[in-house]
């Protein structure tokens, strides 16, 4: 008490915690002193850390360098370099397969190997798939297919694991001592006494293993494995899951404590147990098998670009691929619906809590790949769009993705925050350039004043190429452009030469201070090699409505009258108006949606004389299958997307998307909660905690990637198939709060997100299973060389899936808000401008393009002050985004500010969508059929009384009526329970108690009887 007033509390805390850990886990302490060592003090910062340290090993070889958290609010953000990202349908084949597995599932690969060894031993064969003849392979697959159809869960699971091992490429074929393998099949016992081994790594067989997996996938599909796996999937999906009896779920090999739900963690928390990988083992295995088949067979480049395959093999693979894609779209034999719809139906079931054990990451990944296989990717979409526009006699413009993929990025954010947190300014000297003549200043008495330097932003130095592309053309080039638009690109060497001349020079000696480099007024401008005009890569667009508005305003201004629906008469107008009209017509762009809306009005107006010929495309069939429960599917996807956001906090009613990450040993550990901070600055962390933390973050990133890809794929293909299918899908997204959800995702440090280092490459597929079988059943060790790579610290480093997901969500946001004023106002209300402005720090041209489009939409609503203070963004929009010739977004105040007009637009769109669904799909789904009462108020949106009358027509009134008495009386009608219950009461009240004049009734029926006799 007297000597330790400053050390009393620390002494008590440090002396109690080690004893508490020893009492709980029964470990004896090596030191008897009460004062712990320095390492013990660092590790024992909490009771929970001591409990982990009692039975978990340390990760000593991983770097302990302090790294900032992704949620670090510090304003000192390091700018990125240009990101060399190629936007495509998906990542490489190996990376897409590695996303399927979590690091918690590594033991599955070992289990598959041991099962195949035992299976080969029982068949008295060596456990090398590549050494079997084709007949032996067929025999094995026939046996596995038969086992998949058994009623015993353990038998089905074992057969599915053996099939998965084959689809994974049979990595046991790549062991170093395959040629000298003897009859001792128990390799684990062979190496049981070995404590150290020579790490031979993967031997560079990663590509060989992937190629073997593709070959095995084609072979297995030809044997009929696909339908057997789908049948097992339906059985496992329909198998009820009792949350209250988690301990009674089928056994799992994941942990010896799987059935007891990890007794070592029983005292840690009394809260509700989470679902772990021990509860969905069969589902995970069968989904893995289906994913391997879909991903390996759908990729054309894996077989067409393989020079080792003969022409006959390629032809056989083409035939099997075509057959597989047709079978993938067709209804399953065991379900009556396609596999894609089965997977979609798993989403609402999981969301409602009846099936919390579903591995949702695997589900959304498989949905994404099924959509890519059935509908196609961006190349297929571009080809179909070009073909459809040509069939409607519409011109084909450049593809946005192709042009945006070649765009260079622009440096943003240098004026806001520099490396030191203040505006970074650099003093440079202008060379003898043409623009420097405008910088020369003269005094009032005619004397020349030197002004050789100027303070400019560093961003202006980096954007020299951008300023170069906006240079003025020479006289000849400008004369050539009076008749038609000319777009010419300079050669690379010529551009480099120009850039070298325009590069800012550093002042040297007295020349910089004496103004010798400043040109004198009157001197001829320096010769420039720029002789060709450089323009934007986009063709300007003008709509029909814009041409109508232009002519109406011109007539009202000059002649004070209007000609409704007339776009040709220019009598009495000045010649300049005619020239402008020619330019507008030359850039007229008619979208497919405009033609589809016009045809839709025609089919609704002329009900009997016009009949629509609906082409049953793949997109049309998919829309019909998704239509009844489309709202539930979209809500489920968005809720999973919300739960996977890095900034999401744990809630009591939040869904658990970590069922295939959590193991029984890590269940109910605080580090696994949704609110877990991914800050890696904590020193001396434990190996399992680090692995699981990285695994959780990686798991969420993959869910975001797959969910965003599903949304943008469906939106693009529905948009191409029919405009109202796209609008229906978009309205469901809008009402499910998709816009604030995407803004919530973007409201983070996007530079850190696209550079997140949540990856352990040695634990990925195919590296980990190859290392396991080649190194005597030992997993790879994590160290500085294979975990903390030097490439990850470069400013140009990025994670493909995170950049891909960000671009997808930006495209979804663009599709939702394009030409929708009320939705654009939602962007303004949710204060999206600062969020999007921070997103521009990611140095990627295609990503910046979609951000600039969103800022352009709402620029007119943000006010003049915002445009004045963000001229850098306004200039970037002019230089990168496609121009609308009559658009006044950058300088005009918004006149259409009445919210009632916006609401009327949304209501009109709602009625149009309902009319479309009722006309096309009312016979398939009676719930979508609309009656007259459903169109109350529709006359508000009709232009004439005739249109209002047609909106109220009920097609049921025009259906044929059965007038045959015998047919009507002979029809068997099912009477309702209400009628059967009240029948006696009705007879007593209406028949028995009411008097009937039988003579009058007979007189009325006399004429009918005579007509029947004649």
Secondary structure, 3 states (H helix, E strand, C coil): CCCCCCCHHHHHHHHHHHHHHHHHHCCCCCCCCCCCCHHHHHHCCCHHHHHHHCCCCECCCCCCCCCCCCCCCCCCCCCCCCCCCCCCCCCCHHHHHHCCCCHHHHHHHHHHHHHHHHHHHHCCCCCCHHHCCHHHHHHHHHHHHHHHCCCCHHHHHHHHHHHHHHHCCCHHHHCCCCCCCCCCCCHHHHCCCCCCCCCCCCCCCHHHHHHHHHHHHHHHHHCCHHHHHHHHHHHHHHCCCCHHHHHHCCCCCCCCCCCCCCHHHCCCCCCCCCCCCCCCHHHHHHHHHHHHHHHHHHCCHHHHCCCCCCHHHHHHHHHHHHHHHHHHHCCCCCCCCCHHHHHHHHHHHHHCCCCCCCCHHHHHHHHHHHHHHHCCCHHHHHHHHHHHHHHCCCCCCCCHHHHHHCCCCCCCCCCCCCCCCCCCEEEEECCCCHHHHHHCEECCCCCEECCCEEEEEHHHHHCHHHHHHCCCCCHHHHHHCCCCCCCCCCCHHHHHHHHHHHCCECCCCCHHHHCCCCCCCCCCCCCCCCCCCCCCCCCCEECHHHHHHHHHHHHHHHCCCCCCCCCCCCCCCCHHHHHHHHHHHHCECCCHHHHHHHHHHHHHHCCCCCCCCCCCCHHHHHHHHHHCCHHHHHHHHHHHHHHCCCCCCCCCCCCCCCCCCCCCCCCCCHHHCCCCCCCCCCCCCEHHHHHHHHHHHHHHHHHHHHHHHHHHHHHHHHHHHCHHHHHHHHHHHHHCCHHHHHHHHHCCCHHHHHCCCCCCHHHCCCHHHHHHHHCCCCCCCCCHHHHCCHHHHCCCCCCHHHHHHHHHHHHHHHHHHCCCHHHHHHHHHCCHHHHHHHHCCCCCHHHHHHHHHHHHHHHHHHCHHHHHHCHHHHHHHHHHCCCECCCCCCCCCCCCCCHHHHHHHHHHHHHHHHHHHHHHHCCCCHHHCCCHHHHCCHHHHCCCHHHHHHHCCCHHHHCCCCCCHHHHHCCCCCCCHHHHHHHHHHHHHHHHCCCCCHHHHHHHHHHHHHHHHC
